Amino acid sequence: MRSILLVKPLMKYPINPQTEDVGIPLNLLYLSHYLKGKTSIEVDIFDERLNKITKKDKIEDKIASYDAIGITVSSSDISRAVEIARLAKRMNPSVTVILGGILTFSNEEYLLRNYPEIDYVISGEGEMALLNLVTALRGNSSMDIKGVSRRRGAELLVSKTQNMLAENKIPRLDYSDAEILPYRPFDNGSIYGSRGCKGRCKFCTISKFWKHEHRERNNADIIDEILFYHKLGFDLVSFKDENFLFNRIWAESLLKDIIKLDIGARFKIKSRIDLIVADIIPLLKRAGVVEIQTGIEDITPEIIRRTGKYPAGHAAINPEKTLETLNNNGIALNCIFMFGLDGATHRTVGDNVDYIKKLHANYSGLKPYFTFLAPQPFRGEFHTQGKYVLLNNDLDYFTHLFPVAVPKTLGHWEAGLGALIDGYNEIVNFTKTQHLNPLITPNYTSTLHPTENKLKIY
């Protein structure tokens, strides 16, 4: 093997159709830089979303000349990933097709059994697994690689053990201008200051993907990346960490290093709301943080208890107090609310709508974002745990912006679906956030009905 093309596929239903949800593909950049640093293999990246919006290249014009194609997949772009795999095999039957990404975790057997175009599936963190796979393919050595699933004749060999990089081994991204500049019209600068999440939220698979681990990167490497984005004229840098404030000591040390730069850079971070405490906010402001994304999900204590997000006995969250402090410091709070969690009733849906209206009226720094609960695929089936009625098994719609399931606590599924959509559309119209939260229309809801929990085959 001499070459590999790493591909980010299109989404059939992007959240923002005008920009095709273009974003700097940090995952592919990490894989590319890791392989280039360890091998002599030619590694290129093809971002199909960027190329569509810029009307530049098409995937058909690129894939035939590579020995391997590596495709990153989430739930909402798997159908396109399969199309690319089939196209690659038609154009070059000897090409090796590798899938990785959040969807492959715990769905290795489903992918190999149903899609013969896929040769290998990497689950979990990809750098070491992909390096070991590429090395084995180049040397025709043993293919028993941790984190790599494959076929042996008719037998499926599923490996769920993944190699994780140590904190000091997470690669530094020595970006080139050519890799990043094309994204400036469409996206903020993007950085991972840390990897992973120790959370136990039942509505999320991120922490399972990272094996409930959390690792911080070296401050000096992060500072170099900030300076790189600043040099290229990016107005805002987003930290993609799942929970930036999880390790308070590390976060404070990085914020202080950013303050020392004194370059006027602005930042967005993500954090659990209970960690956005009063004494850290002045430091965040001095460092240039202008927006924090956080999940409130629901204001009903029993519903939040069922999510497993907070440990037993955790004090109730008061978003208003946090919003007031952030408002006074000029920091916006991007609050995520989730419709359709287990425990929802017609009354709790209405209570949440009323509460969001109150927040929106009182706090100018509120940037609300509304989502729908989407059961996660696990071993080729949706993990409903008997608590939801699944109404759509087409992963193309699993962007969290379409209702695909209704909790049984809402009663009959049709009435429950109506309550969720009415509440969602009402609050979207009230907050005038249709650009972030598209309205749900009858064209979509008329297609919904109870369906089996198995993933659709594309």
C-alpha positions as MATLAB code, in Angstrom:
seq = 'MRSILLVKPLMKYPINPQTEDVGIPLNLLYLSHYLKGKTSIEVDIFDERLNKITKKDKIEDKIASYDAIGITVSSSDISRAVEIARLAKRMNPSVTVILGGILTFSNEEYLLRNYPEIDYVISGEGEMALLNLVTALRGNSSMDIKGVSRRRGAELLVSKTQNMLAENKIPRLDYSDAEILPYRPFDNGSIYGSRGCKGRCKFCTISKFWKHEHRERNNADIIDEILFYHKLGFDLVSFKDENFLFNRIWAESLLKDIIKLDIGARFKIKSRIDLIVADIIPLLKRAGVVEIQTGIEDITPEIIRRTGKYPAGHAAINPEKTLETLNNNGIALNCIFMFGLDGATHRTVGDNVDYIKKLHANYSGLKPYFTFLAPQPFRGEFHTQGKYVLLNNDLDYFTHLFPVAVPKTLGHWEAGLGALIDGYNEIVNFTKTQHLNPLITPNYTSTLHPTENKLKIY';
ca = [
       0.000    0.000    0.000;
       1.413    3.334   -1.076;
      -1.479    5.756   -0.678;
      -4.686    6.387    1.249;
      -7.433    8.959    0.818;
      -9.315    9.970    3.968;
     -12.879   11.058    3.192;
     -15.513   13.099    5.014;
     -18.862   12.337    3.311;
     -21.816   14.567    2.582;
     -24.926   14.467    4.758;
     -28.251   13.874    3.030;
     -29.979   16.294    5.409;
     -27.401   18.817    6.641;
     -28.365   21.043    9.530;
     -27.464   24.073    7.422;
     -28.050   23.276    3.737;
     -26.445   26.563    2.662;
     -23.073   25.516    4.092;
     -23.465   21.708    3.938;
     -22.368   21.705    7.629;
     -18.791   22.343    6.540;
     -16.324   22.208    9.415;
     -12.604   21.630    9.792;
     -12.213   17.799    9.833;
     -10.010   17.538   12.910;
     -10.439   13.768   13.106;
      -9.045   13.263    9.613;
      -6.272   15.787   10.206;
      -5.159   13.873   13.291;
      -5.141   10.589   11.369;
      -3.314   12.147    8.416;
      -0.604   13.785   10.502;
      -0.115   10.667   12.608;
       0.354    8.443    9.548;
       2.658   10.939    7.859;
       4.801   11.117   10.976;
       5.115    7.333   11.267;
       5.199    6.103    7.643;
       6.174    7.128    4.139;
       2.662    6.521    2.834;
       0.948    9.242    0.798;
      -2.027   10.536    2.792;
      -4.590   12.981    1.417;
      -7.928   14.286    2.712;
     -11.075   14.803    0.661;
     -13.829   16.749    2.417;
     -16.870   16.152    0.231;
     -18.867   18.830    2.051;
     -16.261   21.525    1.439;
     -15.805   20.503   -2.172;
     -19.551   20.645   -2.828;
     -20.002   24.113   -1.343;
     -16.919   25.477   -3.149;
     -17.869   23.659   -6.384;
     -14.336   22.353   -6.638;
     -13.631   18.621   -6.986;
     -15.915   15.584   -7.005;
     -15.140   12.356   -5.203;
     -15.452   10.445   -8.495;
     -12.423   12.296   -9.807;
     -10.249   11.427   -6.798;
     -10.735    7.915   -5.489;
      -9.532    5.768   -8.396;
      -5.838    6.538   -7.893;
      -5.537    5.468   -4.223;
      -4.731    2.057   -2.782;
      -7.043    2.602    0.201;
     -10.027    4.780    1.067;
     -10.696    5.644    4.712;
     -14.176    7.047    5.385;
     -15.275    8.674    8.644;
     -18.937    8.014    9.473;
     -21.520    9.244   11.930;
     -25.160    8.169   11.997;
     -26.344   10.873    9.606;
     -23.853   10.271    6.792;
     -23.612    6.461    6.700;
     -25.730    6.142    3.538;
     -23.347    8.418    1.635;
     -20.343    6.597    3.091;
     -21.730    3.338    1.697;
     -22.265    4.984   -1.705;
     -18.624    6.125   -1.717;
     -17.434    2.640   -0.751;
     -19.422    1.114   -3.626;
     -18.171    3.731   -6.054;
     -14.571    3.083   -4.993;
     -14.948   -0.666   -5.537;
     -16.543   -0.160   -8.968;
     -13.717    2.105  -10.072;
     -10.974   -0.025   -8.530;
     -12.025   -3.498   -7.315;
      -8.697   -4.002   -5.521;
      -9.007   -0.849   -3.388;
      -9.150   -1.345    0.381;
     -12.110    0.381    2.049;
     -11.836    1.254    5.745;
     -14.585    2.767    7.905;
     -14.096    4.582   11.190;
     -15.894    7.174   13.308;
     -18.559    7.383   15.972;
     -21.040    5.059   14.206;
     -18.574    2.184   13.874;
     -18.314    1.888   17.658;
     -20.341   -1.231   18.639;
     -21.755   -1.575   15.103;
     -18.822   -3.402   13.536;
     -20.733   -6.624   12.810;
     -23.700   -4.783   11.265;
     -21.389   -2.891    8.896;
     -19.350   -5.915    7.794;
     -22.355   -8.223    7.458;
     -24.481   -5.860    5.357;
     -21.913   -4.004    3.269;
     -19.456   -6.253    1.383;
     -17.799   -3.108   -0.014;
     -16.344   -2.426    3.441;
     -13.130   -4.363    4.132;
     -12.192   -3.122    7.599;
     -13.945   -1.317   10.427;
     -12.008    0.671   13.039;
     -13.855    1.330   16.284;
     -12.824    3.944   18.813;
      -9.782    6.204   18.654;
      -8.207    5.746   15.262;
      -4.549    6.756   15.147;
      -2.872    3.586   16.411;
      -5.423    1.206   14.898;
      -5.135    2.793   11.436;
      -1.336    2.893   11.651;
      -1.192   -0.802   12.594;
      -3.652   -1.704    9.840;
      -1.760    0.230    7.175;
       1.520   -1.310    8.351;
       0.024   -4.813    8.158;
      -1.401   -4.192    4.684;
       1.951   -2.924    3.449;
       3.877   -5.861    4.893;
       1.305   -8.641    4.487;
       1.681   -9.349    8.212;
      -0.853  -10.515   10.820;
      -4.212   -8.781   10.565;
      -5.204   -9.460   14.176;
      -5.149   -5.811   15.204;
      -6.777   -4.282   18.265;
      -9.680   -2.059   17.294;
      -9.865   -3.410   13.702;
     -12.721   -5.715   12.651;
     -12.673   -7.681    9.411;
     -13.803  -10.798    7.567;
     -12.002  -14.105    7.282;
     -13.900  -15.972    4.616;
     -17.503  -16.112    5.839;
     -16.446  -15.465    9.428;
     -16.658  -11.990   10.990;
     -13.761  -11.162   13.286;
     -14.930   -8.350   15.537;
     -12.365   -6.556   17.698;
     -13.772   -4.141   20.250;
     -10.492   -3.512   22.050;
      -8.944   -0.249   20.996;
      -5.543    1.268   21.548;
      -5.724    4.704   23.163;
      -2.926    7.239   22.915;
      -1.315    8.405   26.125;
      -1.817   12.073   27.000;
       1.664   13.034   25.881;
       1.296   11.068   22.635;
      -1.723   12.897   21.181;
      -0.136   14.320   18.028;
       0.570   17.956   17.488;
      -1.105   19.279   14.352;
       1.443   21.157   12.262;
      -1.166   22.563    9.921;
      -0.367   23.871    6.502;
      -2.146   26.988    5.269;
      -3.552   24.984    2.350;
      -5.254   22.532    4.714;
      -7.106   25.166    6.725;
      -7.594   28.366    4.700;
     -10.438   26.967    2.539;
     -12.548   26.621    5.702;
     -12.285   30.240    6.814;
     -15.432   31.460    4.985;
     -17.517   28.681    6.554;
     -16.178   27.758    9.985;
     -14.371   28.953   13.075;
     -10.915   27.739   13.924;
     -11.173   24.366   15.666;
      -9.021   22.851   18.407;
      -9.185   19.865   20.697;
      -7.599   20.877   23.980;
      -8.563   17.531   25.429;
     -10.105   14.262   24.323;
     -12.854   12.225   25.874;
     -15.614   12.448   28.440;
     -16.163   10.684   31.750;
     -19.913   11.342   31.657;
     -22.609    8.683   31.880;
     -25.411   10.410   29.962;
     -27.779    7.753   28.620;
     -28.693    9.841   25.566;
     -25.073   10.086   24.337;
     -22.472    7.633   23.015;
     -19.472    9.982   23.060;
     -18.234    8.918   26.495;
     -18.548    5.227   25.564;
     -16.581    5.878   22.381;
     -13.789    7.360   24.524;
     -14.082    4.533   27.102;
     -15.088    7.108   29.743;
     -11.562    8.541   29.688;
     -10.453   12.168   29.576;
      -6.985   13.293   28.463;
      -5.597   16.806   28.168;
      -3.111   17.874   25.537;
       0.085   19.809   26.047;
      -0.566   23.546   26.546;
       2.315   24.574   24.290;
       0.887   22.619   21.341;
      -2.537   24.194   21.875;
      -1.035   27.688   22.019;
       0.802   27.066   18.742;
      -2.487   26.086   17.092;
      -4.190   29.227   18.429;
      -1.393   31.347   16.960;
      -1.737   29.527   13.639;
      -5.457   30.331   13.395;
      -4.787   33.926   14.450;
      -2.182   34.268   11.698;
      -4.715   33.057    9.132;
      -7.278   35.610   10.275;
      -9.848   33.368   11.957;
     -12.085   35.610   14.052;
     -13.113   32.902   16.515;
     -11.581   29.617   17.690;
     -13.872   26.858   18.965;
     -12.601   24.327   21.471;
     -14.276   21.057   20.522;
     -13.608   19.419   23.898;
     -16.726   17.710   25.233;
     -16.235   19.358   28.632;
     -13.543   22.053   28.643;
     -13.881   22.761   32.379;
     -13.834   19.110   33.485;
     -10.269   19.380   34.832;
     -10.354   22.784   36.536;
      -6.595   22.873   37.185;
      -5.716   22.199   33.541;
      -8.373   24.611   32.242;
      -7.113   27.434   34.451;
      -3.504   26.843   33.385;
      -4.454   26.946   29.689;
      -6.618   30.050   30.130;
      -3.725   31.827   31.864;
      -1.361   30.861   29.021;
      -3.883   32.254   26.524;
      -4.076   35.521   28.494;
      -0.288   35.830   28.273;
      -0.531   35.746   24.464;
      -2.398   39.056   24.513;
      -3.458   38.775   20.843;
      -7.135   39.593   21.257;
      -8.296   36.131   20.168;
     -11.897   35.089   20.880;
     -13.021   31.612   21.873;
     -16.008   29.319   22.222;
     -15.950   26.386   24.640;
     -18.277   23.570   25.729;
     -18.858   22.739   29.369;
     -21.329   21.075   31.673;
     -23.375   23.858   33.224;
     -22.625   22.940   36.854;
     -18.925   23.598   36.163;
     -19.542   27.147   34.937;
     -19.187   28.594   38.422;
     -18.875   32.238   39.382;
     -15.172   32.262   40.266;
     -14.043   30.877   36.859;
     -16.077   33.319   34.752;
     -13.753   36.364   35.142;
     -10.825   34.198   33.983;
     -12.826   32.974   30.998;
     -13.638   36.568   30.073;
     -10.005   37.724   30.352;
      -8.923   34.839   28.121;
     -11.356   35.935   25.407;
     -14.128   33.367   25.837;
     -17.251   34.908   24.302;
     -19.563   31.897   24.130;
     -20.129   28.693   26.097;
     -22.177   25.783   24.811;
     -23.904   23.713   27.462;
     -26.626   21.120   27.706;
     -29.604   21.905   29.911;
     -31.711   19.244   28.131;
     -34.787   19.575   30.366;
     -35.855   21.505   33.462;
     -37.722   18.558   35.020;
     -35.602   17.024   37.844;
     -37.021   13.525   37.361;
     -36.263   13.556   33.630;
     -32.693   14.711   34.257;
     -32.299   12.013   36.920;
     -33.281    9.398   34.342;
     -30.600   10.608   31.925;
     -27.836    9.673   34.370;
     -26.057   12.934   33.595;
     -25.440   13.875   37.210;
     -24.550   11.609   40.157;
     -27.228   10.713   42.682;
     -27.887   13.535   45.121;
     -26.494   16.207   42.769;
     -28.002   19.629   43.470;
     -30.571   20.945   40.994;
     -29.137   23.191   38.275;
     -30.200   26.838   38.162;
     -29.524   28.064   34.599;
     -30.795   31.544   35.424;
     -28.054   32.221   37.944;
     -25.370   31.143   35.473;
     -26.983   33.115   32.659;
     -27.102   36.260   34.758;
     -23.415   36.040   35.670;
     -22.395   35.327   32.082;
     -24.640   38.105   30.798;
     -22.941   40.560   33.127;
     -19.563   39.472   31.741;
     -20.546   39.631   28.077;
     -20.399   35.868   27.527;
     -23.199   34.208   25.553;
     -24.631   30.892   26.693;
     -25.561   28.478   23.919;
     -28.117   26.308   25.748;
     -29.168   22.965   24.281;
     -32.655   21.702   25.157;
     -33.741   18.201   24.171;
     -37.307   17.220   23.309;
     -38.435   13.630   23.832;
     -36.352   12.399   26.767;
     -37.594    9.448   28.785;
     -40.088   10.685   31.378;
     -41.508   13.477   29.231;
     -45.234   14.148   29.502;
     -47.536   16.662   27.857;
     -47.191   18.802   30.984;
     -43.366   18.726   31.073;
     -43.183   19.650   27.365;
     -45.338   22.694   28.072;
     -43.322   23.565   31.184;
     -40.101   23.547   29.179;
     -41.578   25.725   26.447;
     -42.740   28.276   29.028;
     -39.375   28.220   30.784;
     -37.407   28.761   27.572;
     -39.646   31.701   26.705;
     -38.889   33.210   30.102;
     -35.126   32.766   29.661;
     -35.207   34.205   26.164;
     -37.117   37.269   27.340;
     -34.839   37.957   30.307;
     -31.321   37.221   29.021;
     -29.918   38.774   25.880;
     -26.922   36.433   25.991;
     -29.038   33.295   25.531;
     -28.518   31.378   22.266;
     -30.996   28.491   22.409;
     -30.575   25.327   20.380;
     -33.310   22.686   20.318;
     -32.832   18.991   19.572;
     -34.782   15.744   19.573;
     -33.740   12.601   21.390;
     -32.358   10.071   18.907;
     -31.866    6.495   20.175;
     -28.329    5.343   19.455;
     -27.580    2.362   17.204;
     -25.912   -0.532   19.021;
     -24.977   -3.806   17.301;
     -27.207   -2.988   14.367;
     -30.252   -2.111   16.459;
     -31.540    1.018   18.165;
     -31.023    1.102   21.891;
     -34.578    2.030   22.945;
     -34.502   -0.043   26.164;
     -38.251   -0.504   25.832;
     -38.774    3.166   26.706;
     -39.346    4.638   23.240;
     -41.443    3.977   20.170;
     -39.099    4.181   17.185;
     -40.730    5.987   14.254;
     -37.870    6.160   11.762;
     -34.930    3.763   11.314;
     -33.268    5.750    8.522;
     -30.008    7.069    9.974;
     -29.936    9.923    7.464;
     -32.451   11.648    9.734;
     -30.475   11.130   12.949;
     -29.114   14.680   13.129;
     -31.096   15.432   16.332;
     -33.144   17.935   14.309;
     -35.841   15.429   13.344;
     -38.116   13.558   15.757;
     -37.357    9.864   15.195;
     -38.735    8.370   18.419;
     -41.308    9.166   21.091;
     -40.969    8.260   24.791;
     -43.724    5.952   25.997;
     -44.318    8.302   28.943;
     -46.035   10.624   26.433;
     -48.782    8.063   25.859;
     -49.902    6.980   22.410;
     -47.160    7.709   19.911;
     -49.254    9.936   17.623;
     -50.383   12.208   20.454;
     -46.875   12.200   21.902;
     -45.315   13.080   18.560;
     -47.812   15.901   18.145;
     -46.927   17.308   21.567;
     -43.187   17.243   20.812;
     -43.553   18.900   17.413;
     -46.025   21.518   18.640;
     -43.750   22.439   21.541;
     -40.639   22.513   19.344;
     -42.196   24.593   16.563;
     -43.746   26.983   19.088;
     -40.457   27.754   20.800;
     -38.534   27.979   17.504;
     -40.998   30.566   16.239;
     -40.967   32.433   19.555;
     -37.158   32.672   19.656;
     -36.882   33.301   15.887;
     -34.149   30.662   15.584;
     -35.320   28.889   12.430;
     -31.807   29.275   10.993;
     -30.525   27.011   13.774;
     -33.650   24.963   14.446;
     -35.575   24.156   11.230;
     -39.324   23.823   11.691;
     -40.794   20.318   11.499;
     -43.285   20.103    8.626;
     -46.089   17.662    7.715;
     -44.015   16.516    4.738;
     -41.756   14.763    7.233;
     -44.196   13.746    9.965;
     -46.597   12.123    7.475;
     -43.910    9.484    6.799;
     -43.572    8.449   10.452;
     -44.986    5.276   11.963;
     -43.802    2.665   14.475;
     -41.009    0.636   12.932;
     -38.658   -2.168   13.910;
     -35.581   -1.306   15.931;
     -33.143   -2.642   13.325;
     -31.036   -0.203   11.305;
     -32.088    0.393    7.726;
     -29.906   -1.298    5.115;
     -28.756    1.096    2.393;
];
